[in-house]
Amino acid sequence: MMAINKLTPALTLFTLLCSLPTHAQQVPVVETNLSNGMNVLLVERHDEPSVAGAWVAHVGSANERPGITGIAHLFEHMMFKGTTTIGTTDAKTDFEILAEQEKVRDEMRNEEAKMRREIREGKINGLMKPENWTPRYRELQKQFQSLVDAERKVLVKNEFDKIYTANGASGMNAFTMQDMTAYFCSVPANKLELWMWMESGRILHPVFREFYSERDVVFEERRMRLESTPLGVPMETFNAMFWEALPYSWDTLGWPSDVSTISKPQADAFYATFYAPQNLTLILVGDFKANEIVPQLEKYFGRIPRGKTEAPDLVTLEPKQTVEKRMNAEVDANPQVEIFWHTVPFGHKDSYALEILAQILATHTGRLYKGLVLGSGVASDVGAAQYSMKWAGFFDMSGEAAPGHTPEEVEKAIYAEIQKLQQTEVPAEELQKVKNNFAAGEYRKLNSNMSILQQLIWNEGEGDWREINAANAKTQAVTAADVKRVAAEYLTKENRAVATFTRKAATPKTNE
Amino acid sequence: MKCSPILVIAAVLTLAIAARSAEIPDRPEKLQFPPLKYEPPTPDDYRVQLKSGPVAYIMPDHERPLVNLTIYIRTGTYLEPAGKEGLAELTGWLLAHGGAGTNSAEQLEERLAFLAANLGTYVGDTEGTVSLNLLSKDTDEGFALLHDVLFAPRFQDDKITLRKSQMLQSMKQRNDDSSDIEGREAGFLSRGEKFFENRYATSNSLASIAALDLEKFHYAWFWPSNFVVGVSGDFDRKDMIAKLEKLFSGSPRWLKADLAPVVRPPSAIPTNFTFAASGVYLVNKPEVDQGRVTMMLPGIMRDSPDYYAGLVMNSILGGGGFSSRLMGRVRSDEGLAYDVHSRFPGGVYYPGVISIGFQSKSRTVAYAASLCVEEMQKIATAPVTESELNIAKKSFINSFPQKFATKAAVSAAFASDEFTGRHATDPAFWKNFRDKIQAVTAADVQRVAKKYLTPDQLVVLVVGNESDILLGHPNHPVQLKALLGGKFTELPLRDPLTMQPLKP
């Protein structure tokens, strides 16, 4: 079939390199393309009878706009609701009821618009409280519920999951981030064709049934992850303050008003724009023969018609920040400080030096722990990390104030550590220690089919799967001068945002 | 527009269509799968009784140049002297971070970091673990350092002070996250205030712990005869046996002859737990708009004859993810929760706790809870369908090889069985697992559901905004207080530093 003659392992010196621990272990990825433009990555691994499979859609919350924030994530949930043949005993009736449901929903959306006006006029205080709903809205809710009950008669509840479960699939799940949405699971090696049948089926003709109850589920997820955790909403606010122009400013879970009003027609449009095969990458890791399965992949996934238009590129570049930003939040948590600096995206030439810099600062033998926890004792815990994402990146440092100390003292102590790194090159042994850990980490992350799969998903989603093999050499090439330069270039006052958190002085919670 | 790629695609498309000799069926049942024969590894193929004391499971695996070692130690919080709660955790942490042998804490941590070796030490409720993951070229040096960590820890005073301060910091956050409150109160209700699992470190207990306490605690339990070992990675089996014998020999105990009196075999793990009276228990956490709910019932031991039927029943009720009834009802049908699940664990030393858990917005907590109670009753009063039974059983059977997906997972599973005694009492547990699951019938499922899902024993814990939760929802006329016949108790928050109930 097509492209079989292209199937040469990316690296033939695989076994040789295994015996040289100072070099990174290469993942022997075979890359090919299907006729519809879908990209395919294959890694053979024969020591257990299973295959870990995924597909990455190159879309995330960064591709949203105000009004439909959270749609990428809600859409991910909808992809588990079945297809034209999975999830229903009677597709025709199901479609008829779905159409009826949308008519009622259109009316409900009109009522919601009226209620939003009432919110703006100060007559009601939100759409969440049932007491605030208009009589007409309640009536429509009942109508909608009766259509849900009618549809239930032709539904096969969660059939998509049941088929996988009965066939021994494990770890079936999906995630949505700013830059990617990924769907993955592990199947017994003899069930690889089932994976192709299931995944190509839901990409080709998904049916978004139970859309509005799933929207409620997603809102519960938002409550669980953000609204009911001590730092969830304050960090959402901080993030929104940090990113000005880039659509990283909202959480993947979306703004509450948007999540609760996204419509099924909007999800249909989103699907048409971003789930075309040329915007997807398939990844398989495990017990199969690459040259044998490519024709099968073409048979199942190649049948999905290429999208007529390309997904729009994200054109926004974050403007250069020129003034320091600050916020203080009173929270139910120990006093602490969080500092973000704008840095560089995935694959940027400075991203490797910034990763090294973060590791010089982080860990129990790093500068922050030695300086702030063991040394001056102003902090009880510290952290540092560089996040290189698809469209932009940031450097994050944080510290929890030790008893008797304040977030401001921790903040000052962090700046003092930065200043040292900006003025003096890191000694050779300290740099080597960090590099040794990156090199060992290259082996550790190749622990199982699923962990290799996750590494490929992440690298491909952020920009290029090849980084799984290329990053270590670039990291090992970083010099002490590079580290000093990036510390000076990026970790500046006007380039940062600072959040200090102090404990809310509510009812006394300790006997201190 | 560039035209050559389009031509290539067109050519390829023709080929692709020609290749579709077989049509794609409309239903997955029509697919044919080649058979998959799988037999799990046999523990005795890897089991070695070391002369130095421990039993070890040794799994060579040359894919990557790493060695992964875990030592399980017979110790735990149940052995902490009264008033010294936190001692086990402190001792566990200090092993890796308090210096050892001729190395100060700083020297030890720096050297391990330079070797990129990950050392983890931890003492939990009923076992301790010491694990080391390092590059195979560094095995000898790493094992020499590990020898000192196991047998000659220094428990540096400044590190004890540091760790106590960090533990105190984290204690202060005990009431900040409602999930932490839920986890603790669920433990108090299902095991009783006095059970060892519920003895928490307090500011006073931490203050009373001195370096000598750590030395005694370590000296009492860290003997090779109290160890079980699992090791996998890039080594030759014979070489590894020799290295392990060396690692566990020559423990410098004579240096601490004055501590000899503390040495004794670990006492039996206590089983004197109590289960709270049936009813609804609520902890008010007004700041959050989502109630967290745990429903609990007394459970079984893992060697109970009901164990396999319990696994299958639980999978159908709420353990099987989206395929389960609770997920279908509470999440998919009603959109009331993101997470809803049930658990039916078999206890190792004392019976487990059967539980259902979910989180829902305050106003729908009572309604969602009532649906869970209904589902418990339903599975006890009517047989499950053949299709449900089939999905649950095939799930366990077909996903079975995943339990042994990596050599590290195999050595961990076998070492854990050795440690907890299952290798001695049921050596063919894994070999027989799939047959035992296959033998479960719909009648078995209903029988265990009826036997264990007993509404008159049900304990329901709710943590959240009390006034909104009790208000309920106009679309669903269910009241939380009426859920279990009016048995309703408000639980106070506890002082995070003393764990004593706070006065309202």
Contacts between the chains, C-beta under 8 A, distances in Angstrom:
chain1	res1	chain2	res2	distance
A	1	B	15	6.6
A	1	B	16	7.2
A	1	B	19	5.6
A	2	B	12	4.4
A	2	B	15	5.6
A	2	B	16	6.4
A	3	B	12	7.8
A	18	B	62	7.6
A	18	B	63	7.6
A	18	B	64	7.2
A	18	B	65	6.5
A	19	B	65	7.2
A	21	B	65	4.8
A	21	B	135	5.2
A	21	B	136	7.7
A	21	B	137	5.5
A	25	B	64	6.2
A	25	B	65	8.0
A	34	B	16	7.7
A	35	B	9	6.1
A	35	B	12	4.5
A	35	B	13	4.5
A	35	B	15	7.9
A	35	B	16	4.6
A	37	B	9	7.5
A	47	B	63	6.9
A	48	B	401	6.7
A	48	B	404	7.4
A	48	B	405	5.3
A	48	B	406	7.5
A	49	B	36	6.0
A	49	B	38	5.9
A	49	B	401	5.6
A	50	B	401	6.3
A	50	B	402	6.4
A	50	B	405	6.7
A	80	B	322	6.9
A	85	B	26	5.1
A	85	B	27	6.2
A	86	B	28	7.9
A	128	B	361	7.9
A	130	B	363	7.1
A	130	B	473	6.2
A	130	B	474	5.0
A	130	B	475	6.7
A	131	B	474	7.5
A	141	B	475	7.7
A	152	B	333	7.3
A	157	B	328	4.4
A	157	B	332	6.1
A	157	B	333	7.7
A	158	B	322	4.3
A	158	B	323	6.1
A	158	B	327	6.8
A	158	B	328	5.8
A	158	B	332	5.9
A	160	B	322	7.8
A	161	B	321	6.4
A	161	B	322	3.5
A	161	B	323	5.2
A	162	B	322	7.6
A	162	B	323	4.6
A	162	B	391	5.3
A	163	B	28	5.5
A	165	B	320	6.3
A	165	B	321	7.0
A	165	B	322	7.8
A	165	B	323	4.5
A	165	B	391	5.6
A	165	B	394	7.8
A	165	B	395	4.6
A	166	B	323	7.9
A	166	B	390	6.6
A	166	B	391	4.3
A	166	B	394	4.4
A	166	B	395	6.1
A	166	B	398	7.4
A	167	B	394	7.1
A	167	B	398	5.8
A	168	B	394	6.8
A	168	B	395	6.6
A	168	B	397	7.1
A	168	B	398	2.2
A	168	B	399	4.3
A	168	B	400	7.5
A	168	B	402	7.9
A	169	B	398	8.0
A	169	B	399	7.0
A	170	B	399	4.5
A	170	B	402	4.8
A	171	B	402	7.9
A	172	B	321	7.7
A	186	B	402	6.4
A	186	B	405	8.0
A	188	B	36	5.3
A	188	B	398	5.9
A	188	B	399	7.7
A	188	B	401	6.7
A	189	B	36	6.4
A	190	B	33	4.8
A	190	B	34	4.9
A	190	B	35	6.8
A	190	B	36	4.1
A	191	B	33	5.8
A	191	B	36	7.9
A	191	B	398	7.9
A	193	B	31	5.7
A	193	B	33	7.0
A	194	B	28	5.9
A	194	B	31	6.0
A	194	B	33	7.1
A	197	B	24	7.0
A	197	B	25	7.7
A	197	B	28	5.5
A	197	B	31	6.1
A	198	B	28	6.9
A	210	B	332	6.1
A	212	B	335	7.5
A	213	B	332	6.8
A	213	B	333	6.7
A	213	B	334	6.5
A	213	B	335	3.5
A	214	B	332	7.6
A	214	B	335	6.6
A	215	B	335	7.2
A	216	B	334	7.9
A	216	B	335	3.0
A	216	B	336	7.3
A	217	B	331	5.6
A	217	B	332	7.9
A	217	B	335	5.0
A	217	B	337	7.2
A	217	B	338	5.5
A	218	B	338	7.6
A	219	B	361	7.9
A	220	B	290	7.1
A	220	B	335	7.5
A	220	B	336	7.1
A	220	B	337	5.5
A	220	B	338	4.4
A	220	B	359	6.7
A	220	B	360	6.4
A	220	B	361	6.6
A	221	B	338	4.0
A	223	B	289	6.2
A	223	B	290	4.1
A	223	B	359	7.4
A	223	B	361	6.2
A	224	B	290	6.1
A	224	B	338	5.6
A	224	B	339	7.1
A	224	B	359	5.2
A	227	B	288	7.2
A	227	B	289	6.1
A	227	B	290	6.8
A	228	B	178	6.1
A	228	B	288	4.2
A	228	B	289	7.0
A	228	B	290	4.5
A	228	B	292	7.9
A	228	B	359	7.5
A	229	B	177	6.1
A	230	B	173	7.8
A	230	B	176	4.6
A	230	B	177	5.7
A	295	B	19	5.5
A	298	B	16	4.9
A	298	B	19	6.5
A	299	B	16	7.8
A	299	B	19	6.6
A	299	B	20	5.3
A	299	B	22	7.8
A	299	B	24	7.0
A	300	B	24	6.6
A	302	B	13	7.9
A	302	B	16	4.9
A	303	B	20	7.8
A	303	B	24	7.3
A	306	B	9	7.9
A	332	B	175	7.7
A	332	B	176	4.3
A	332	B	177	8.0
A	332	B	287	6.6
A	333	B	173	6.2
A	333	B	176	5.4
A	334	B	169	5.9
A	334	B	172	6.0
A	334	B	173	5.9
A	363	B	113	6.8
A	364	B	97	7.3
A	364	B	109	5.8
A	364	B	113	7.6
A	365	B	109	5.2
A	365	B	110	5.5
A	365	B	113	4.3
A	373	B	162	7.3
A	374	B	162	7.1
A	380	B	165	6.3
A	380	B	166	5.3
A	380	B	169	4.6
A	381	B	166	7.0
A	381	B	169	7.5
A	400	B	169	6.7
A	402	B	165	6.7
A	402	B	169	7.3
A	403	B	165	6.9
A	403	B	168	7.2
A	403	B	169	7.0
A	429	B	114	7.5
A	432	B	114	7.4
A	433	B	110	7.7
A	433	B	113	5.5
A	433	B	114	4.7
A	436	B	114	6.3
A	436	B	115	7.1
A	436	B	116	4.4
A	437	B	113	7.1
A	437	B	116	4.5
A	439	B	116	6.9
A	440	B	66	7.7
A	440	B	116	3.6
A	440	B	134	7.8
A	440	B	135	5.9
A	441	B	116	7.6
A	443	B	64	4.5
A	443	B	65	6.5
A	443	B	66	5.4
A	443	B	135	7.6
A	444	B	66	6.9
A	444	B	133	7.1
A	446	B	64	6.2
A	447	B	406	6.3
A	447	B	408	7.4
A	448	B	405	5.5
A	448	B	406	4.9
A	449	B	405	7.2
A	450	B	405	7.7
A	509	B	175	5.8
A	509	B	493	7.8
A	509	B	495	7.7
A	509	B	496	6.4
A	510	B	172	6.4
A	510	B	495	6.5
A	510	B	496	5.8
A	510	B	497	5.2
A	511	B	495	5.7
A	511	B	497	6.1
A	511	B	498	6.4
A	512	B	497	7.0
